[in-house]
Amino acid sequence: MGLLNEGRIERILRKCIRDFGLDLGGLVVFTEAATGPYLYAPILTALAGAAKVYAIAATSRFGDREYVRQQTLEAASRLGVGSEVQVVFEKTKDHIQQSDIVTNTGFVRPISREMISWLKPTAVIPLMWETWEFREADLDLGACRDHGILVMGTDEEKAPLAMYGYSGFMAMKLLFELGLEGYRTKVLLLGGKKGLGFSIYNHFKQVGIEITWFADSETGSNPYTQLASHFLENGAEYDGIIVAEHADNVLLLGEDGLLTYKQLKETNPAICIGVIAGNLDIEGLKNSGLSFFPREIYPFGYMSYQPYNLGPGPVLELFSAGLKVGAVMARCRLQGMNVEETKQYAIKNSLAMDF
């Protein structure tokens, strides 16, 4: 991702608050502190009126936690919310007990049974993305049910969010990362979930990229059962493969996959592989001698190449939408609605998505 332009980011932050009608007035939020566009997650929360924002930071490959704290607090001060944002290094009972909203993001995870037991009865947890992307390692959903803590996802297709529009541009940027031009480039696409495969396919067709699409879905793609025979016959013609499967846990590439790396290399040793998401033999790919990007590939259920690679817009829009879902849930619970009543109200009056 390119350099962050804080002037533009401030405009995006204020536009998000306006577009989503985001009002966190009087609410306490426990969220993440991080780098890149995620640096502005707690600041967005404070700008939307939160009474207090606890943002947890940790040292990672992206930066030291002290650096993250310094950068977050400096940016918060510049944008006039320095007193509302507090960067912490631990998930303490005191901070969790105060919180009306706990976001399922960054170093807030994992949200354990013990952590859930600290929450007040009216607290809520927005997943911050769609419910089909839920991972058990991130959040103890059973403990939430046991303690009456409502968890809901965010419908990424529902206006004013419409995140799926970014998928095609993200895949195009991935092509460029692979050294492919896009124009007069022939691409094989693997993946059928609407937010990825379907959107990428339509985008590539609209801009004239020659694309063949395989997936196990009802989206009009070719079935995975025909992938191997198609590639063995036509694979030498392709410049790249985009792996964008976030729904089906089928092994796509690898020794026991739909295509083996040996088949890929023997048919087309120059083929480039771009990985957004999907189940593939990661070590096999690293040892295959084939060109691929990004260099760090994550297991199925995680995205290896994400919308933040485009810029801050998609990150801050999705975070805003998740906060909106959390705010609606929290206010309903504080007003005395039970979990089921809150769920139904949130679905009708926000971008909330049930499991």
C-alpha positions in Angstrom: 0.0 0.0 0.0 1.2 3.5 -0.7 1.9 6.3 1.7 -1.0 7.3 4.0 -2.3 10.8 3.3 -3.7 12.0 6.6 -5.7 14.8 5.0 -7.5 12.3 2.8 -7.9 9.9 5.7 -9.6 12.5 7.8 -12.0 13.2 4.9 -12.7 9.4 4.7 -13.3 9.2 8.4 -15.8 12.0 8.5 -17.5 10.7 5.3 -17.8 7.3 6.9 -19.4 8.8 10.1 -21.8 10.7 7.9 -22.7 7.9 5.4 -23.3 5.3 8.1 -25.0 7.7 10.5 -22.4 6.5 13.1 -23.2 7.8 16.6 -21.3 6.2 19.5 -22.2 9.0 21.9 -21.9 7.9 25.5 -20.7 4.4 24.6 -17.4 2.8 25.7 -15.6 0.7 23.0 -12.8 -1.8 23.4 -11.0 -2.2 20.0 -7.6 -2.5 18.4 -4.6 -0.2 17.9 -2.4 -1.1 14.9 -0.5 0.2 11.9 -1.4 1.5 8.4 -5.1 2.4 8.0 -5.9 0.3 11.1 -4.1 3.1 13.1 -7.3 5.1 12.5 -9.7 2.6 13.9 -9.8 3.9 17.5 -9.7 7.5 16.2 -12.7 6.9 14.0 -14.4 5.4 17.0 -13.7 8.5 19.1 -14.7 10.9 16.3 -18.0 9.1 16.2 -18.6 10.3 19.8 -17.5 7.3 21.9 -17.1 8.4 25.6 -14.0 6.3 25.9 -12.0 4.1 23.5 -9.6 1.5 24.8 -7.4 0.3 22.0 -5.1 -2.7 22.6 -1.7 -2.8 20.8 0.9 -5.6 20.6 4.3 -6.0 19.0 4.0 -7.7 15.6 5.8 -7.9 12.3 4.1 -4.6 11.5 5.6 -2.7 14.4 6.5 -2.4 18.0 3.7 -1.8 20.4 5.3 1.4 21.9 5.6 2.7 18.3 1.9 1.9 17.7 0.9 3.6 20.9 2.9 6.7 20.0 1.6 6.9 16.5 -2.0 6.4 17.6 -2.0 9.0 20.3 -0.3 11.5 18.1 -2.8 11.0 15.3 -5.7 11.1 17.9 -4.4 14.4 19.2 -4.0 16.0 15.8 -7.7 15.1 15.0 -8.9 16.4 18.4 -9.7 13.2 20.2 -6.6 12.7 22.2 -8.4 12.6 25.6 -10.9 9.9 24.4 -8.4 7.3 23.1 -6.3 5.2 25.5 -3.9 2.7 24.1 -3.4 -0.4 26.3 -1.2 -3.5 26.2 -3.4 -5.9 28.1 -7.0 -7.0 28.1 -7.8 -6.1 31.7 -11.0 -6.9 33.6 -11.5 -3.3 34.5 -11.5 -2.1 30.8 -13.6 -5.0 29.6 -16.2 -4.4 32.3 -16.7 -0.8 31.2 -17.1 -1.6 27.5 -20.5 -1.5 25.7 -18.9 -2.7 22.5 -16.0 -5.1 22.0 -14.8 -5.4 18.4 -13.7 -8.7 17.1 -10.5 -7.2 15.6 -6.7 -7.4 15.7 -5.2 -8.0 19.1 -8.6 -7.9 20.8 -8.7 -11.5 19.6 -8.9 -14.2 20.9 -12.0 -13.3 22.8 -12.0 -16.1 25.4 -14.6 -17.4 27.8 -12.9 -15.7 30.7 -12.9 -12.3 28.8 -16.6 -12.8 27.9 -17.4 -13.5 31.6 -16.1 -10.0 32.4 -18.5 -8.3 30.1 -21.6 -6.5 31.5 -24.9 -8.1 30.5 -25.7 -5.4 27.9 -22.4 -5.6 26.1 -22.3 -6.7 22.5 -19.6 -8.0 20.1 -19.8 -7.1 16.4 -17.9 -9.5 14.2 -16.9 -6.6 11.9 -17.4 -8.8 8.8 -19.9 -11.4 7.5 -20.9 -14.3 9.7 -19.7 -17.0 7.2 -16.2 -15.8 7.9 -16.5 -16.5 11.6 -13.5 -18.5 13.0 -13.8 -20.4 16.3 -10.2 -19.6 17.2 -11.1 -15.9 17.4 -14.2 -15.9 19.6 -15.9 -18.3 22.0 -19.4 -18.1 20.6 -20.7 -20.7 23.0 -19.6 -18.6 26.0 -21.3 -15.6 24.4 -24.6 -17.5 24.3 -24.1 -18.8 27.8 -23.7 -15.2 29.1 -26.3 -13.6 26.9 -23.8 -11.6 24.9 -25.1 -10.9 21.4 -22.8 -11.4 18.4 -23.7 -10.3 14.9 -21.9 -9.9 11.6 -21.9 -7.1 9.0 -23.6 -7.5 5.7 -20.9 -6.4 3.3 -23.2 -6.1 0.3 -25.8 -3.9 1.9 -25.7 -0.1 1.2 -24.0 2.1 2.1 -21.2 -0.4 2.4 -21.1 -2.5 -0.8 -17.5 -3.9 -0.1 -17.7 -6.3 -3.0 -16.9 -3.5 -5.4 -13.3 -3.5 -4.2 -12.7 -7.2 -5.0 -12.1 -6.7 -8.7 -9.6 -3.8 -8.2 -7.9 -5.8 -5.5 -7.4 -8.7 -7.9 -6.1 -6.3 -10.6 -3.6 -4.9 -8.2 -2.5 -8.5 -7.4 -2.0 -9.1 -11.2 0.3 -6.1 -11.3 2.2 -7.4 -8.2 2.8 -10.6 -10.2 4.3 -8.5 -13.1 1.3 -9.1 -15.3 -0.1 -6.2 -17.4 -3.9 -7.0 -17.2 -4.4 -5.9 -20.8 -4.0 -8.9 -23.1 -3.4 -11.1 -20.0 -5.1 -14.5 -19.8 -6.2 -15.4 -16.2 -7.5 -18.6 -14.6 -9.7 -17.7 -11.6 -10.4 -20.2 -8.7 -13.2 -19.3 -6.3 -16.9 -18.9 -6.2 -18.1 -16.9 -3.2 -20.0 -13.9 -4.3 -17.8 -11.3 -2.6 -14.6 -12.7 -4.3 -14.9 -14.9 -7.3 -18.1 -13.5 -8.8 -17.0 -9.9 -8.4 -13.6 -10.5 -9.7 -14.9 -12.4 -12.7 -17.4 -9.6 -13.6 -14.7 -6.9 -13.1 -12.2 -8.6 -15.3 -14.8 -9.2 -18.0 -15.8 -5.5 -18.0 -12.2 -4.3 -18.5 -11.4 -6.9 -21.2 -9.2 -9.3 -19.3 -9.5 -12.8 -20.7 -10.6 -14.9 -17.8 -11.8 -18.5 -17.2 -13.5 -19.2 -14.0 -13.8 -22.4 -11.9 -15.7 -22.9 -8.7 -18.2 -25.1 -6.9 -21.1 -22.8 -6.8 -24.2 -21.7 -8.6 -22.7 -18.5 -10.0 -22.3 -19.6 -13.6 -18.6 -20.7 -13.3 -17.1 -23.9 -14.6 -17.2 -26.7 -12.0 -14.0 -27.7 -10.1 -14.4 -31.2 -11.4 -13.3 -30.0 -14.8 -10.4 -27.9 -13.7 -7.6 -30.5 -14.1 -8.6 -31.6 -17.6 -9.0 -28.0 -18.7 -5.6 -26.9 -17.4 -3.8 -30.0 -18.8 -5.2 -29.2 -22.2 -5.1 -25.3 -22.2 -2.8 -24.4 -19.3 0.1 -23.3 -21.5 -2.0 -20.4 -22.7 -2.4 -18.8 -19.3 -0.3 -16.0 -17.8 -1.6 -16.2 -14.2 -3.9 -18.0 -11.7 -5.9 -16.0 -9.1 -6.9 -18.0 -6.1 -9.9 -16.4 -4.5 -11.8 -19.1 -2.6 -13.1 -18.1 0.8 -16.0 -20.4 1.1 -15.1 -23.9 -0.1 -12.4 -25.7 1.9 -11.4 -27.9 -1.1 -7.7 -28.3 -1.6 -7.1 -26.4 -4.8 -3.4 -26.7 -5.4 -1.0 -29.3 -4.0 -0.1 -33.0 -4.0 -3.7 -34.1 -3.3 -5.4 -31.0 -4.8 -7.4 -30.3 -7.8 -4.2 -29.4 -9.6 -0.7 -30.5 -8.4 2.3 -28.2 -8.6 3.9 -30.8 -10.9 1.1 -30.5 -13.3 1.3 -26.7 -13.2 5.0 -26.7 -13.8 5.1 -29.3 -16.5 2.2 -27.6 -18.4 3.3 -24.0 -17.9 6.5 -23.3 -15.9 6.0 -19.6 -16.4 2.6 -19.4 -14.8 2.2 -16.9 -12.0 0.0 -17.6 -8.9 -1.7 -14.8 -7.0 -3.3 -15.8 -3.7 -6.1 -13.8 -2.2 -7.6 -16.7 -0.2 -8.1 -20.5 -0.5 -6.9 -23.9 0.6 -3.6 -24.8 -0.9 -0.4 -26.6 0.0 1.6 -23.6 1.2 4.9 -25.4 1.7 4.5 -27.1 -1.7 3.9 -23.7 -3.3 7.1 -22.3 -1.7 9.1 -25.3 -2.9 7.5 -25.5 -6.4 9.8 -23.0 -8.1 6.7 -21.2 -9.5 6.2 -17.5 -9.2 3.7 -16.4 -6.6 2.5 -13.4 -4.5 2.2 -12.4 -1.8 5.2 -14.1 -0.2 3.3 -14.7 3.0 0.5 -17.2 2.4 -2.1 -17.9 5.1 -4.2 -21.0 5.7 -7.8 -21.4 4.5 -10.2 -19.0 6.3 -7.7 -16.1 6.2 -7.0 -13.6 3.5 -3.4 -13.5 2.2 -4.1 -10.4 0.0 -6.6 -8.0 1.4 -8.5 -4.8 0.5 -6.1 -2.7 2.6 -3.5 -3.3 -0.1 -5.6 -0.9 -2.2 -5.7 1.9 0.4 -7.4 3.1 3.6 -10.9 3.4 2.2 -12.1 -0.2 2.3 -10.6 -0.7 5.8 -12.3 2.3 7.3 -15.6 1.7 5.6 -15.8 -1.9 6.8 -14.8 -0.8 10.3 -17.4 1.9 10.3 -20.1 -0.5 9.2 -19.1 -2.9 12.0 -19.2 -0.1 14.6 -22.7 0.8 13.3 -23.9 -2.7 13.9 -22.3 -2.6 17.3 -23.9 0.7 18.2 -27.4 -0.4 17.2 -27.0 -3.6 19.2 -25.6 -1.8 22.3 -28.3 0.8 22.4 -31.1 -1.8 22.1 -29.6 -3.8 25.0 -29.1 -0.7 27.1 -32.7 0.2 26.5 -33.8 -3.1 27.9 -34.4 -5.2 24.8 -33.6 -8.9 25.1 -31.2 -10.6 22.8 -33.8 -11.8 20.3 -35.5 -8.4 20.1 -32.2 -6.7 19.6 -31.2 -9.1 16.9 -34.4 -8.5 14.9 -34.2 -4.7 15.4 -30.6 -4.6 14.3 -31.3 -6.6 11.1 -34.0 -4.2 10.1 -32.3 -1.0 11.1 -28.6 -1.6 10.3 -26.2 -3.7 8.2 -26.4 -6.5 10.9 -26.1 -10.1 9.7 -27.2 -13.1 11.8 -25.5 -16.5 11.8 
